[in-house]
């Protein structure tokens, strides 16, 4: 799994636009040599994390918070 922490505004985009953006992020991750399913996480407010990705990832994503994500970042991508 390749987790992308994104701005809270990502959560306000329509689902189809979120899917397009996530596909681009996944493609860029693959180009950088990262393998795994791309998922997006963001601050959904009130201490909750919003997330977008395959349903199979939901149990893990619903059990983490942004502090955990930020503490476990190990790569930065730019293009």
Kinemage of the C-alpha trace (Angstrom):
@kinemage 1
@onewidth
@group {chain A} dominant
@subgroup {mainchain}
@vectorlist {calphas} color= white
{ca unk a 1} P 0.000 0.000 0.000
{ca unk a 2} L 1.299 3.460 -0.930
{ca unk a 3} L -0.383 6.033 1.303
{ca unk a 4} L -0.641 9.634 0.141
{ca unk a 5} L -1.506 12.166 2.865
{ca unk a 6} L -3.449 14.911 1.096
{ca unk a 7} L -4.991 18.251 1.957
{ca unk a 8} L -8.464 18.156 3.518
{ca unk a 9} L -9.852 19.724 0.319
{ca unk a 10} L -9.347 16.368 -1.403
{ca unk a 11} L -12.217 15.011 0.687
{ca unk a 12} L -14.569 17.623 -0.760
{ca unk a 13} L -13.911 16.660 -4.383
{ca unk a 14} L -16.502 14.562 -6.224
{ca unk a 15} L -15.756 10.832 -6.095
{ca unk a 16} L -14.893 10.613 -9.790
{ca unk a 17} L -12.342 13.411 -9.424
{ca unk a 18} L -10.851 11.751 -6.351
{ca unk a 19} L -10.500 8.544 -8.365
{ca unk a 20} L -8.741 10.393 -11.209
{ca unk a 21} L -6.330 12.101 -8.831
{ca unk a 22} L -5.611 8.834 -7.042
{ca unk a 23} L -4.902 7.113 -10.369
{ca unk a 24} L -2.366 9.834 -11.198
{ca unk a 25} L -0.725 9.467 -7.783
{ca unk a 26} L -0.562 5.695 -8.209
{ca unk a 27} L 0.973 6.050 -11.648
{ca unk a 28} L 3.622 8.444 -10.356
{ca unk a 29} L 4.393 6.093 -7.464
{ca unk a 30} L 4.883 3.238 -9.917
{ca unk a 31} L 7.149 5.413 -12.073
{ca unk a 32} L 9.235 6.087 -8.957
{ca unk a 33} L 9.606 2.357 -8.366
{ca unk a 34} L 7.050 2.025 -5.589
{ca unk a 35} L 4.793 -0.974 -5.792
{ca unk a 36} L 1.475 -1.254 -4.045
{ca unk a 37} L -2.043 0.021 -4.097
{ca unk a 38} L -2.324 3.811 -3.966
{ca unk a 39} L -4.598 5.170 -1.252
{ca unk a 40} L -5.299 8.734 -0.171
{ca unk a 41} L -5.814 9.921 3.389
{ca unk a 42} L -6.777 13.372 4.658
{ca unk a 43} L -7.991 15.189 7.737
{ca unk a 44} L -11.760 14.728 7.748
{ca unk a 45} L -12.185 16.870 10.858
{ca unk a 46} L -13.065 16.085 14.461
{ca unk a 47} L -10.080 13.738 14.779
{ca unk a 48} L -11.183 11.520 11.901
{ca unk a 49} L -9.193 10.502 8.865
{ca unk a 50} L -10.854 10.384 5.475
{ca unk a 51} L -9.573 7.845 3.000
{ca unk a 52} L -10.037 6.692 -0.580
{ca unk a 53} L -8.793 3.443 -2.011
{ca unk a 54} L -9.810 -0.157 -2.599
{ca unk a 55} L -12.338 -1.652 -0.198
{ca unk a 56} L -9.806 -4.320 0.813
{ca unk a 57} L -7.756 -1.516 2.464
{ca unk a 58} L -10.633 -0.100 4.536
{ca unk a 59} L -10.048 -2.156 7.722
{ca unk a 60} L -6.460 -0.898 7.980
{ca unk a 61} L -7.263 2.684 6.945
{ca unk a 62} L -10.144 2.977 9.393
{ca unk a 63} L -7.801 1.930 12.228
{ca unk a 64} L -5.122 4.604 11.696
{ca unk a 65} L -4.915 8.346 12.180
{ca unk a 66} L -2.939 11.089 10.466
{ca unk a 67} L -0.362 11.176 13.248
{ca unk a 68} L 0.414 7.529 12.494
{ca unk a 69} L 0.657 8.239 8.765
{ca unk a 70} L 2.971 11.210 9.208
{ca unk a 71} L 5.189 9.316 11.659
{ca unk a 72} L 5.629 6.490 9.158
{ca unk a 73} L 6.364 8.415 5.971
{ca unk a 74} L 9.463 7.046 4.302
{ca unk a 75} L 9.490 8.598 0.822
{ca unk a 76} L 8.570 11.878 -0.791
{ca unk a 77} L 7.519 12.070 -4.426
{ca unk a 78} L 7.634 15.116 -6.643
{ca unk a 79} L 7.196 15.573 -10.376
